[in-house]
Amino acid sequence: MSRTRTVNTRDELENVVDEYVEKGYKVKSSSQEKAVVKERSVGSWVIHLLLLIFTVGFGNLVYLLYSWATADTVEINLK
């Protein structure tokens, strides 16, 4: 999932990035006019446990890759 958020000032850009980092997002890129943050997601531990039991670990790898690929990404742009 990918979203875009627009802010009015550089300070507001930094504050919004800080808010996302506090929520567990990772900064992928940052410049004077935009920043991209991505959610750190490895999926549900319950699902990982079940996949470990029933697929001997192969399902865990597939589920991990799926979780990384579908993690929330937010692009924050300066007007």
Secondary structure by P-SEA (a helix, b strand, c coil): cbbbbbbccaaaaaaaaaaaaaaccccccccccbbbbbbbccccaaaaaaaaacccaaaaaaaaaaaaaacbbbbbbcc
